[in-house]
């Protein structure tokens, strides 16, 4: 499936993410729990609580792994132009977006 | 079935209970359903059956599947609740016994439904595959399927997600097609459902409502500012665009959650609507549909609901401003109170005559009940991840 917008974003993200990004694993357990709630409940209002989709597309593990982790994090932060997917950079840090991307790629309950 | 050996002792026990005059379970009470309702508990896929007179949870019904974004309609005798699950499950729940009487998996992904004017049909709006399915309301047997097909820009036939499905007078259903930008009306008076299509109604209708008289159907547009209006008394006039420029020249904020238009807010001849991507509630004149006023509020509104006497409008908000509810005085057109029922407020439901309102706070795992005159909290009920709250008086209101 051609994914022009994400590819563009991926390129963007390469120049845009600071090289000296924070090391992973420094989020508090509490914040990680909040992010998990955000993912399944709030992202879930469009993508479904089980990530099987709604007004927004399904987010299965296979689809999530079509992106690099940083590319997916950039997509979360910037949104997808021309669609209902908003950019979350007003609410999430880069590190938090990477945690979400990592979760979608590796701890995704929708293993399809 | 229970093994035979166990059944006899159980019969004996229940006989004893009867002899002792001990009616322990609510199932054995003879009672009406006019003050009952349900709370959707989305994380556990359960439904709490509630008594709004005594602020009690009467029963918990489990096994309803994925209830994220679930909605509920009631049979006209208000005994049964039809639960529309996100996973395409359609269930019929008996409020008196707390049991699921019928359940079908009717699609891969659905968003809501409606019950026909005569109460005989239940319609479900499906995302995947996009379309509407009709079921017999007593048996949940499928009666008809109406695919939401349209031609995309390349001339290929596609199926669109269906949103904003409502019942309308004349035993009709009306709904909108998200990708197609169309409104369809189904007439069920003939042998087979007859579909009337209205095309190019606007970009990405995301939800819709029908006024309390059943005359006006209004779809909110995500892809542009404004709304699409269909006068069901005059289908020949087609769809007209209303409030087309309510935010012209202003940048929209990121929309973290789509507003909901269910629960039309009508007060004093004016319609109160959530603005998309703005911290505003819009007021439109329902005579000529011109913009009367934009009221600044706490965040991006999700539900804008009128108290039944129309003196107040209650508003909740999208993430991350979803920990409060605001009350607007409709006469003064200003916010008179900001309440904090808990974290992640998802829905509000007024009691039939509006003296109280029930509010679900998802991340605080509770439902909070307020007195709408004093704005004091009067009760609090534990509920895991509560979302939609639906009371049985909806059964007798058009479009709900």
HADDOCK unambig.tbl for C-alpha pairs under 7 A between the chains (distance, minus, plus):
assign (segid A and resid 45 and name CA) (segid B and resid 69 and name CA) 6.91 0.50 0.50
assign (segid A and resid 48 and name CA) (segid B and resid 68 and name CA) 6.70 0.50 0.50
assign (segid A and resid 49 and name CA) (segid B and resid 68 and name CA) 5.83 0.50 0.50
assign (segid A and resid 54 and name CA) (segid B and resid 109 and name CA) 6.95 0.50 0.50
assign (segid A and resid 54 and name CA) (segid B and resid 127 and name CA) 6.89 0.50 0.50
assign (segid A and resid 86 and name CA) (segid B and resid 254 and name CA) 5.20 0.50 0.50
assign (segid A and resid 86 and name CA) (segid B and resid 255 and name CA) 5.96 0.50 0.50
assign (segid A and resid 86 and name CA) (segid B and resid 256 and name CA) 6.35 0.50 0.50
assign (segid A and resid 87 and name CA) (segid B and resid 254 and name CA) 6.51 0.50 0.50
